Amino acid sequence: MKKKQALPLLALTLAAWLLPSAAQAKIPVFEKELYSCQKAHGTAPKLPVASAYPGGFTGKLSQLTPAEVPGAITVNPKAAACLVDAMGEELIVLAPMELHRGIDNAYLDPASGLGELKGERLASSRQFFEDITAGRKSRPILVYCHHTSCMMSYNAVLNLRALGYENLLWMREGQDGWIQAGLPVGYSRDEDSNFYLPKVTMPQNPRKSDSDFPQPFGRERDREAEQAALVKLGLGDLCDLLRRGPKKEGDPFPYELALYRAAGIDLETDTPPVVRRKIGELFEKNVSVLLCYGSPLLQMAALAGNMQLLSQALTEWRLPIRFFNRPDPQDNRTVLDVLAQRYKEAEGENRKTVFAQGYALVKRYGGKTSD
């Protein structure tokens, strides 16, 4: 069977398709979300504290911390998780340590936790903070380290405050408290602040379909009902939109706007959690309907090389990984199976890299092959 021309989307690198979508949800209001999260989950619990601590920076990093740090609001892990969910990319999570497992996608800056920043360390951390906050001193920043006897987060908050950052949050209970609260543990960013991807070995003999690129209306018996269901959702041209890029750089992708309309999303009023909830509901209610030529939408996105959609579904919409692991009813392949086959067939290192990075991204969130 003759295969269709590969999408220009294949030229996108990992850095490009992990950027926030051009169709931005409304930026959450920090004060409002903080109030809501603290109301729902309370403030800091009553735990042992260093009541006699004199304040200021310290080089003694393993000692019981005070109840509060000047210039920051103390939050418990569940309130912190609530804020991570409510604020989305607007909230910066900073871990001043070298721990690579913790709050998903946290930035690492060990230097800021070792004591007062001076000289070259000050210049380096100042630039680092400016970069991750896009120069906005009002950007909310959540700081945490290991546990209640870890002073690195305390030092980091003092350094941030000295540099003029205004909306600081301190999760005193740290990594241990986060885990004890039953919250999900993910990967911190790497040493260069890049989105972490696990090292993967691409399968040598991936599961292959008899029709690796289904032709339009290839299954006449099912296609009519499939198309009618998509039309009912307002997504009659979705399969074609998967293969289109934005009209110009910086514009949202056509598939993205179509899915938002079908989910009833208003980007001017809906915050990131609302967008995630509505997109999640669209997939939950219509998982057997969101098909292209008989294949599930996410498998077809992988087949078409639309890594933007796969990345957005995982990192922005946070769709459950079960949607990626759900086998294609036509050939029993998961999204990872499709990406592995496309990697094997790809010509040129750039194209192979794109599919390998897509494979690693899905694997990062628990993606599985059908084996």
C-alpha positions in Angstrom: 0.0 0.0 0.0 1.4 3.4 -1.0 2.1 5.6 2.0 1.1 9.2 2.3 3.7 11.9 2.4 5.1 12.5 5.9 4.0 15.6 7.7 6.1 18.8 8.0 5.3 18.3 11.7 8.2 15.8 11.7 10.6 18.6 11.7 9.5 19.7 15.2 12.0 18.9 17.9 11.3 18.0 21.5 11.9 21.5 22.6 9.4 22.9 20.1 6.6 20.5 20.9 7.0 20.8 24.7 6.4 24.6 24.6 3.0 25.7 25.9 0.3 25.7 23.3 -0.3 28.9 21.2 -4.0 28.6 22.2 -3.5 29.6 25.7 -6.0 29.1 28.5 -6.6 32.1 30.8 -3.7 32.7 33.2 -4.8 31.8 36.7 -4.9 34.4 39.4 -2.4 33.4 42.1 -4.1 34.9 45.1 -7.4 33.4 44.1 -6.0 29.9 43.6 -4.0 30.0 46.8 -7.1 30.9 48.8 -9.0 28.1 47.2 -6.3 25.5 47.7 -5.7 26.4 51.3 -9.4 26.5 52.0 -9.7 23.0 50.5 -6.6 21.5 52.0 -5.7 23.6 55.1 -2.5 25.3 56.0 0.7 23.8 57.3 0.2 21.0 59.8 1.4 21.0 63.4 4.8 19.3 63.2 8.0 19.8 65.3 9.7 23.1 64.5 12.9 24.9 65.4 11.2 27.5 67.6 14.5 29.1 68.6 16.1 29.4 65.2 17.5 32.9 64.9 16.7 33.4 61.2 18.9 34.1 58.2 21.0 31.9 56.0 22.7 28.8 57.4 25.4 26.4 56.2 24.1 23.7 58.6 21.8 22.2 56.0 20.5 19.2 58.1 18.7 20.6 61.0 15.1 21.1 62.0 13.5 24.0 60.2 11.4 26.8 61.7 7.7 26.9 61.1 8.0 29.8 58.6 10.5 31.5 56.4 10.4 35.3 56.0 8.9 36.4 52.7 7.1 33.2 51.9 3.8 31.4 52.6 4.1 27.9 54.1 1.9 25.4 52.3 1.3 21.7 53.0 1.8 19.1 50.2 -1.8 18.7 49.3 -2.3 22.5 49.0 0.9 22.6 46.9 -0.4 19.8 44.6 -3.6 21.8 44.3 -1.7 24.8 43.2 0.5 22.9 40.8 -2.7 21.6 39.2 -4.5 25.0 39.3 -1.7 27.2 38.1 -0.2 25.0 35.5 2.9 26.4 33.7 2.4 29.7 35.6 3.7 28.2 38.8 7.4 27.6 38.9 8.5 24.6 41.1 12.1 24.9 42.4 14.0 22.1 44.1 17.4 23.5 45.5 19.0 20.0 45.5 20.2 17.3 43.2 17.2 15.0 43.5 15.9 13.9 40.2 12.6 12.4 41.4 10.0 14.6 43.0 7.4 17.0 41.8 7.1 16.4 38.1 9.1 18.9 36.0 10.6 20.8 38.9 13.7 23.0 38.3 16.9 22.1 40.1 19.2 24.7 41.5 21.4 23.2 44.3 23.5 26.4 44.6 20.6 28.5 45.9 20.1 26.1 48.8 23.7 26.0 50.1 23.6 29.4 51.8 23.6 33.1 50.8 24.4 33.6 47.1 27.5 35.6 46.4 29.9 36.3 43.6 29.7 33.9 40.6 27.0 31.7 42.3 24.9 34.8 42.7 25.3 35.9 39.1 24.6 32.4 37.8 21.5 31.8 40.0 20.2 35.3 39.3 20.3 34.6 35.5 18.8 31.2 36.1 15.8 32.7 38.0 15.3 35.4 35.4 15.2 32.7 32.7 12.7 30.4 34.3 10.4 33.2 35.3 10.7 35.1 32.0 11.9 38.1 34.0 8.6 38.4 36.0 9.3 39.0 39.7 5.6 38.4 40.4 5.7 34.8 39.0 4.7 32.4 41.8 7.5 30.0 42.9 7.0 26.9 45.0 10.2 25.8 46.8 10.8 22.5 48.5 13.7 20.1 49.4 13.9 16.7 51.2 12.0 17.0 54.5 11.3 19.2 57.6 15.0 19.0 58.6 16.3 20.2 55.3 17.4 23.9 55.3 18.2 24.1 51.6 14.7 25.2 50.7 14.8 27.7 53.5 18.0 29.2 52.1 16.6 29.2 48.6 13.5 31.2 49.7 15.7 33.8 51.4 17.8 34.1 48.2 14.7 34.5 46.0 13.4 37.1 48.4 16.7 39.0 48.3 16.5 39.1 44.5 13.0 40.7 44.6 10.7 37.7 43.9 7.3 38.5 45.4 5.0 35.4 45.4 7.0 32.7 47.2 5.6 29.4 48.6 7.5 27.1 50.9 6.5 23.4 51.2 8.3 22.7 54.5 7.5 19.0 54.6 9.4 18.6 51.4 9.8 15.5 49.3 9.0 13.1 52.2 5.8 14.9 53.0 4.7 14.9 49.3 5.2 11.1 49.1 3.5 10.5 52.5 0.5 12.5 51.2 0.2 9.9 48.4 1.0 12.4 45.7 2.5 11.4 42.3 6.3 11.5 42.0 7.7 12.5 38.6 11.0 13.6 37.1 12.7 16.9 37.8 14.2 18.7 34.9 17.8 17.8 34.0 21.0 19.7 34.9 20.4 22.1 32.0 16.8 22.7 32.9 15.6 20.6 30.0 12.5 18.4 30.2 13.7 15.1 31.4 13.3 12.1 29.1 14.3 8.6 30.1 16.9 6.7 28.0 15.1 4.2 25.9 16.2 1.4 23.6 14.0 1.4 20.5 12.5 -2.1 19.7 14.3 -3.9 16.9 11.2 -5.7 15.6 8.1 -3.6 16.5 4.7 -4.9 15.9 3.7 -4.0 12.4 0.2 -3.4 10.9 -1.0 -4.9 7.7 -2.1 -1.4 6.7 0.4 0.9 8.3 -1.3 4.0 6.9 -5.0 3.4 6.3 -6.4 5.2 3.3 -9.4 7.4 3.6 -12.6 5.4 3.4 -10.6 2.2 3.4 -13.2 0.5 5.5 -16.4 1.5 3.9 -18.6 -0.6 6.2 -17.4 1.2 9.3 -16.4 4.6 7.8 -19.9 6.0 7.4 -20.9 5.5 11.0 -17.5 6.7 12.2 -17.7 9.9 10.2 -21.3 10.5 11.3 -20.2 10.2 15.0 -17.4 12.7 14.4 -19.7 15.1 12.6 -22.1 14.9 15.5 -19.2 16.1 17.8 -18.3 18.9 15.3 -15.2 17.0 14.4 -16.0 15.9 10.8 -12.7 17.1 9.5 -10.5 16.0 12.4 -8.6 13.3 10.6 -7.6 15.8 7.9 -6.7 18.4 10.6 -4.2 15.9 12.2 -2.0 16.4 9.1 -2.0 20.1 9.1 0.3 22.5 10.8 -0.6 26.1 11.9 -1.2 28.7 9.3 1.7 30.7 10.5 4.3 30.3 13.3 2.8 31.0 16.7 -0.8 30.1 15.6 -2.6 27.2 17.3 -2.8 23.9 15.4 -6.1 23.3 13.6 -6.7 20.0 15.4 -6.3 21.8 18.7 -9.0 24.5 18.0 -11.4 21.8 16.7 -11.0 19.7 19.9 -11.5 22.8 22.0 -14.7 23.6 20.2 -16.0 20.1 20.6 -15.1 20.1 24.3 -16.9 23.4 24.9 -13.7 25.2 25.9 -13.6 29.0 26.1 -9.9 30.0 26.2 -10.8 33.5 27.4 -12.5 32.3 30.5 -11.3 28.7 31.2 -8.2 28.2 33.3 -5.8 25.2 32.7 -7.6 22.9 35.1 -10.9 23.6 33.4 -9.4 22.9 30.0 -7.9 19.7 31.3 -11.2 18.6 32.8 -13.2 19.3 29.6 -10.7 17.7 27.3 -10.6 14.7 29.6 -14.4 14.4 29.6 -14.4 14.6 25.8 -12.0 11.6 25.6 -13.8 9.7 28.3 -17.2 10.0 26.8 -16.1 9.5 23.2 -13.1 7.2 23.3 -14.8 4.8 20.9 -15.8 7.6 18.6 -12.5 9.6 18.3 -11.3 7.5 15.4 -9.5 8.2 12.2 -10.0 5.5 9.5 -10.8 3.1 12.2 -7.8 3.8 14.5 -7.9 5.7 17.8 -7.0 9.3 17.5 -3.7 9.1 19.5 -2.5 6.1 17.4 -3.3 8.1 14.2 -1.4 11.1 15.5 1.6 8.9 16.1 1.3 7.5 12.6 1.0 10.9 11.1 4.0 12.2 13.0 1.9 14.7 15.0 4.1 14.8 18.1 2.6 18.1 19.1 -0.7 16.4 19.8 0.9 13.6 21.7 3.0 16.0 23.8 0.0 18.2 24.5 -2.2 15.3 25.5 0.4 14.1 28.1 1.9 17.3 29.5 -0.8 20.0 29.1 -4.1 18.1 29.0 -2.7 15.3 31.2 -4.8 12.6 29.7 -4.5 9.3 31.5 -1.9 7.0 30.0 -4.5 4.3 29.5 -5.6 6.2 26.4 -2.1 5.7 24.9 -2.0 2.1 26.0 -5.5 1.2 24.6 -4.9 -1.2 21.7 -6.1 -0.2 18.2 -9.0 -2.5 17.5 -7.7 -3.1 13.9 -4.2 -4.3 14.7 -3.9 -4.3 18.5 -1.1 -1.7 18.5 -0.6 0.9 21.2 0.8 4.4 20.6 4.3 3.1 21.5 4.0 0.3 19.0 3.2 2.8 16.2 6.0 5.1 17.2 8.5 2.2 17.2 7.4 1.2 13.7 7.6 4.8 12.4 11.1 5.1 13.9 12.2 1.9 12.1 10.9 3.2 8.8 12.1 6.8 9.2 14.8 8.0 6.8 17.5 10.3 8.2 18.7 10.9 11.7 16.4 14.0 12.3 13.3 12.1 11.6 14.4 9.1 13.6 15.2 11.4 16.5 11.7 12.9 16.5 10.1 9.5 16.7 12.6 8.3 19.4 11.9 11.4 21.5 8.2 10.8 21.1 8.7 7.2 22.2 10.7 8.3 25.3 8.0 10.9 26.1 5.2 8.4 26.1 7.4 5.9 28.0 8.1 8.6 30.6 4.4 8.7 31.6 3.9 4.9 31.6 3.3 4.1 28.0 3.5 0.4 27.1 3.8 -1.7 24.0 1.3 -4.5 23.3 3.9 -7.2 24.0 
